């Protein structure tokens, strides 16, 4: 399914997928696309623009994720992509984000892979046995604190600029903690983009975090060109230990 309010883009993508023998339906608005999903549960991938009238691509993705049925894989595209927008898309469960002008060969290869990937077997963070106290903290106060930290980092970057840059390893720790709590996968390139650092710098910091035992990297079994990143148990504990939550804040005398 292709959703884009630009007619030329919608028609061009539909034509490209038809020539690649990938079945496709196309819409210029999110509302009829949602109705089509209700009628057709065979749609495996949604390729949607972010900026659209009435219902944005992010709102559309949220509506898709809130359905009871198995959700198709969501891929975003945008001509005005930036780090906050990309991170918002990934937090909604998007598996990829393509900036316009689109790299057609790469896009077609990615869509073809996702079409063949069963919706019933999404990549999820493995669940490990954990004490009840840790489970409660992970699902509540610590995640709220981590999201507040990420928001604060975003504000500091806007106000202070690059001369007061934040350690990309810390940003990746927080992003992966949120991904763990929501059982949302993070692939390497998306995590590097979310860190806000240049790609080479982010990759180097990612390798350091893996060597430190905080991150774990796994190859995508459905796409050999892609790898997923997860927090290790030690990484989870380190983030929780750093958290400032109401329960952890001492009451002044």
C-alpha positions in Angstrom: 0.0 0.0 0.0 1.3 3.4 -1.0 -0.1 6.6 0.7 1.0 10.0 -0.5 -1.0 13.2 -1.1 1.2 14.0 -4.2 -0.5 12.4 -7.2 2.7 12.3 -9.3 4.6 10.4 -6.5 1.7 8.0 -5.9 1.3 7.1 -9.5 5.0 6.8 -10.1 5.5 4.4 -7.2 2.4 2.4 -8.2 3.9 2.0 -11.7 7.3 1.1 -10.3 5.9 -1.6 -8.0 3.7 -3.0 -10.9 6.8 -3.3 -13.1 8.6 -5.1 -10.3 5.6 -7.5 -9.9 4.9 -6.3 -6.4 1.1 -6.0 -5.9 0.2 -2.5 -4.9 -2.8 -0.3 -4.1 -2.3 3.5 -3.8 -4.2 6.3 -2.0 -3.7 10.0 -1.7 -5.3 10.3 1.7 -5.0 8.3 4.9 -8.7 8.0 5.7 -9.6 5.8 2.6 -6.3 3.9 3.2 -7.5 3.0 6.7 -10.8 1.8 5.3 -9.0 -0.3 2.8 -7.0 -2.0 5.6 -10.2 -2.9 7.3 -11.5 -4.6 4.2 -8.2 -6.3 3.2 -6.0 -8.1 5.7 -3.5 -9.3 3.0 -1.6 -6.0 2.9 1.8 -6.6 4.3 3.6 -3.3 3.8 2.6 0.3 4.0 4.7 3.0 2.4 3.5 6.4 3.5 4.5 10.0 3.3 4.7 11.9 6.6 3.3 15.3 5.8 -0.3 14.8 4.5 -3.5 16.9 4.9 -6.2 15.9 7.3 -4.4 12.9 8.8 -0.5 12.9 8.9 1.6 9.9 8.2 2.5 9.7 11.9 -1.2 9.8 12.9 -2.0 7.2 10.2 0.7 4.9 11.5 -0.7 5.2 15.1 -4.1 4.3 13.8 -2.7 1.3 12.0 -0.9 0.1 15.2 -4.0 0.5 17.3 -6.0 -2.0 15.2 -6.5 -5.5 16.7 -5.3 -7.2 13.6 -1.6 -7.9 12.9 -0.1 -4.7 11.7 1.6 -4.4 8.3 5.2 -3.3 8.2 5.3 0.5 8.0 7.9 2.4 5.9 7.9 6.3 6.0 9.1 8.7 3.3 9.5 12.4 3.5 11.0 15.3 1.6 11.5 17.2 4.9 13.0 14.5 7.0 14.9 15.4 10.2 16.1 13.6 13.3 13.0 14.3 15.5 10.6 13.3 12.8 12.6 10.1 12.0 12.7 9.2 15.7 8.9 9.8 16.1 8.3 7.5 13.1 10.5 4.8 14.6 8.8 5.0 18.0 5.5 4.3 16.2 7.0 1.0 15.0 8.2 2.0 11.5 10.8 -0.4 10.2 12.5 2.1 7.8 12.5 5.8 6.8 13.4 7.0 3.3 14.2 10.6 2.5 13.0 12.1 -0.8 14.1 12.1 -3.5 13.8 8.4 -3.1 16.5 5.9 -3.9 14.3 3.7 -6.0 16.5 0.6 -6.2 17.1 0.5 -2.5 13.4 1.2 -1.8 12.2 -1.6 -4.0 14.7 -4.1 -2.5 13.5 -3.1 1.0 9.8 -3.4 0.2 10.4 -6.8 -1.5 12.1 -8.1 1.6 9.3 -6.8 3.9 6.6 -8.3 1.6 8.1 -11.7 2.1 8.5 -11.3 5.9 5.4 -12.7 7.8 3.5 -10.2 9.8 2.9 -12.8 12.5 6.6 -12.9 13.3 7.8 -9.4 14.0 11.3 -8.9 15.5 10.9 -8.3 19.2 13.3 -7.8 22.1 13.6 -11.2 23.8 11.8 -11.3 27.1 14.0 -12.5 30.1 13.0 -13.5 33.5 13.2 -10.5 35.9 12.3 -9.6 39.4 8.9 -8.0 39.8 10.5 -4.7 41.0 12.5 -4.4 37.8 9.5 -5.1 35.6 7.5 -2.5 37.4 10.3 0.1 37.1 10.8 -0.7 33.4 7.2 -0.2 32.5 6.7 2.9 34.6 9.0 5.5 36.1 12.3 4.7 34.4 10.8 4.8 30.9 9.1 8.1 31.7 12.4 9.5 32.9 14.2 8.2 29.8 11.7 9.9 27.5 12.0 13.2 29.5 15.8 12.9 29.1 15.4 12.5 25.3 13.1 15.5 25.1 15.6 17.6 27.2 18.5 16.5 24.9 16.4 17.6 21.8 15.7 21.0 23.4 19.4 21.5 24.3 20.5 20.7 20.7 18.0 23.2 19.3 19.1 26.0 21.7 22.8 25.4 22.2 23.8 23.7 18.9 26.7 21.4 18.1 29.2 23.1 20.5 27.4 21.5 23.4 26.9 18.1 21.8 25.6 15.2 23.8 27.4 11.8 23.9 25.7 9.7 21.2 26.2 6.6 23.3 24.0 8.1 26.0 21.2 8.9 23.5 21.4 5.4 22.0 21.1 3.9 25.6 17.9 5.9 26.2 16.4 5.1 22.8 17.1 1.4 23.2 15.6 1.5 26.7 12.3 2.9 25.3 12.4 0.4 22.5 12.9 -2.4 25.1 9.8 -1.3 27.1 7.6 -1.2 24.0 9.2 -4.3 22.4 10.1 -2.2 19.3 13.1 -3.3 17.2 15.9 -0.8 16.3 18.1 -1.4 13.3 21.6 -0.1 13.2 21.2 2.8 10.7 18.0 4.1 12.4 19.7 4.0 15.8 22.7 5.9 14.4 20.4 8.5 12.9 18.5 8.8 16.2 21.8 9.5 18.1 22.1 12.8 16.2 25.8 12.2 15.6 27.5 11.9 12.2 27.1 8.3 10.9 30.7 7.3 11.3 30.9 8.7 14.9 27.7 7.0 15.8 28.9 3.6 14.4 32.1 3.9 16.4 30.2 4.7 19.6 27.9 1.8 18.9 30.8 -0.6 18.6 32.2 0.7 21.9 28.9 0.1 23.6 28.8 -3.4 22.3 32.4 -4.0 23.5 31.3 -2.7 26.9 28.6 -5.3 27.1 25.7 -2.7 27.1 24.4 -3.4 23.6 23.8 -6.6 21.6 23.8 -6.7 17.8 21.9 -9.4 15.8 21.7 -9.9 12.1 18.1 -9.7 10.6 17.3 -13.3 9.6 15.1 -11.9 6.8 17.6 -9.4 5.4 21.3 -10.1 5.6 22.1 -6.4 4.9 20.4 -5.3 8.1 21.2 -5.7 11.8 19.1 -5.1 14.9 20.4 -3.6 18.2 19.1 -4.5 21.7 20.1 -3.5 25.2 21.8 -6.3 27.2 20.6 -7.1 30.8 23.6 -5.1 32.0 22.5 -2.2 29.8 19.0 -2.3 31.2 20.3 -2.2 34.7 22.7 0.7 34.0 19.9 2.8 32.6 17.6 2.0 35.5 20.4 2.8 38.0 20.8 6.3 36.3 17.1 7.1 36.4 15.8 9.9 38.6 12.2 8.9 39.4 9.8 10.1 42.1 10.4 7.0 44.1 14.2 7.4 43.9 14.1 11.1 44.8 14.6 11.8 48.5 12.0 13.9 50.2 13.5 17.1 51.6 13.3 17.4 55.4 
